[in-house]
Amino acid sequence: MLHIQPKDIPVGELHQYLLGAVGPRPIALASSLDQYGNPNLSPFSFFNVFSANPPIAIFSPARRVRNNTTKHTLENVLNNKEVVINVVSYDIVQQTSLSSTEYESGVNEFIKSGLTAVESELVKPFRVKESPVQMECVVNEVISLGQEGGAGNLIICEIKMLHINENILNDMGAIDPNKIDLVGRMGGNWYCRSSQDALFEVEKPIRNLGIGIDNIPSRIRNSYILTGNDLGMLGNMESIPSIDEVEKYKEENYTIKEILNFSAEDEEAREALHYRAKELLKKGRISEAWKTLLIDKLNRT
C-alpha cells in the first residue's frame, strides 16, 4: 500500500492521483458569456448535483497547476452570474474534448467544436443543441478554495430550467441510461461510457431491512469463492430461508441434485454449491442462492 501525504508530493502529481482515483466523474459542458457578450464553452469534470429543492448543481474550474491562471468560464460567471450546464453523451465526447482547448479570450468554442448554439429561455448564455439535457442556471455563489495552482472554485448554480430531449426517455417518462448514453471522466486521457454492458443495478436497502453480512453463517461468510459483493447481496435479504424452504428447493431442483450426486466428499459438494450460488447471484436470483448455500447445512444434519 502506497502512503501519501499531499504536502509531500508536487501538486501536479497529486492532481493525477486524485483524478485517477475518483471516477468516473460526470462532465459539465458549461456555456457562459464574457463581458462583451462573446460565447464560451468548456467542460469540467469536478461536477455534480447536490440538491433537488432547491435544484442545485456545482462545478469547479480549478486554477491551472502549471501557471496558476484562471479559466475564462470562472471569469465569466463572476461577471454575469449565469451559466448553462449541458450534459455530455457519447455522441459529443470528441467535440466536448475539443472545446477544452485553451483558445484565446473571445474565441467561440461553439464554432471551434462544431457544436450548435441555441438560445436559452431564461438566461443569456447559449445551450448546446446536441446535449441531451441542458440546464439553465443562475449562479448563487462562487467559493474560492485557494489562490495557488490547482485550487478549485466552487460555482454553486441554481437550476432555473431543464431542457430534456424526449428521445432519451423510457415508456414511463424517466431518463433511460442506455438512451442518454452519458460519458464519465477518468484519469489521464481516459473516459468511460455509462451504457450497455457497463450498466448494472444494485437494489437500494431503503424499503427493506437487510440481515447484514454479520448475520451470514460463518461457513458462507468466510467462503473463498464468494466475494464481498456476493456477501453484500446476501446480507441485503430481510430473512434467511427456512429449513423447510431449503429442503423443498433441494428436492425439486435438478441442478442441485446433479451437484450432490456428482460430489462424493463434503468439501467437494460445498465448493460446487458455492460456485452454483455465485452464478445465481450474478443473475440476481438471491433467494435461490441462499437456499443453495444452506443445502450444505442440511447435508451435515
C-alpha positions, 0 to 999 in steps of 0.5 A: 500500500502506497502512503501519501501525504499531499504536502509531500508530493508536487501538486501536479502529481497529486492532481493525477492521483486524485483524478485517477482515483475518483471516477468516473466523474460526470462532465459539465459542458458549461456555456457562459458569456464574457463581458462583451457578450462573446460565447464560451464553452468548456467542460469540467469534470469536478461536477455534480448535483447536490440538491433537488429543492432547491435544484442545485448543481456545482462545478469547479474550474480549478486554477491551472497547476502549471501557471496558476491562471484562471479559466475564462468560464470562472471569469465569466460567471463572476461577471454575469452570474449565469451559466448553462450546464449541458450534459455530455453523451457519447455522441459529443465526447470528441467535440466536448474534448475539443472545446477544452482547448485553451483558445484565446479570450473571445474565441467561440468554442461553439464554432471551434467544436462544431457544436450548435448554439441555441438560445436559452429561455431564461438566461443569456448564455447559449445551450448546446443543441446536441446535449441531451439535457441542458440546464439553465442556471443562475449562479448563487455563489462562487467559493474560492478554495485557494489562490495557488495552482490547482485550487478549485472554485466552487460555482454553486448554480441554481437550476432555473430550467431543464431542457430534456430531449424526449428521445432519451426517455423510457415508456414511463417518462424517466431518463433511460441510461442506455438512451442518454448514453452519458460519458464519465471522466477518468484519469489521464486521457481516459473516459468511460461510457455509462451504457450497455454492458457497463450498466448494472443495478444494485437494489437500494436497502431503503424499503427493506431491512437487510440481515447484514453480512454479520448475520451470514453463517460463518461457513458462507461468510468466510467462503473463498469463492464468494466475494464481498459483493456476493456477501453484500447481496446476501446480507441485503435479504430481510430473512434467511430461508427456512429449513423447510424452504431449503429442503423443498428447493433441494428436492425439486431442483435438478441442478442441485441434485446433479451437484450432490450426486456428482460430489462424493466428499463434503468439501467437494459438494460445498465448493460446487454449491458455492460456485452454483450460488455465485452464478445465481447471484450474478443473475440476481436470483438471491433467494435461490442462492441462499437456499443453495448455500444452506443445502450444505447445512442440511447435508451435515444434519 
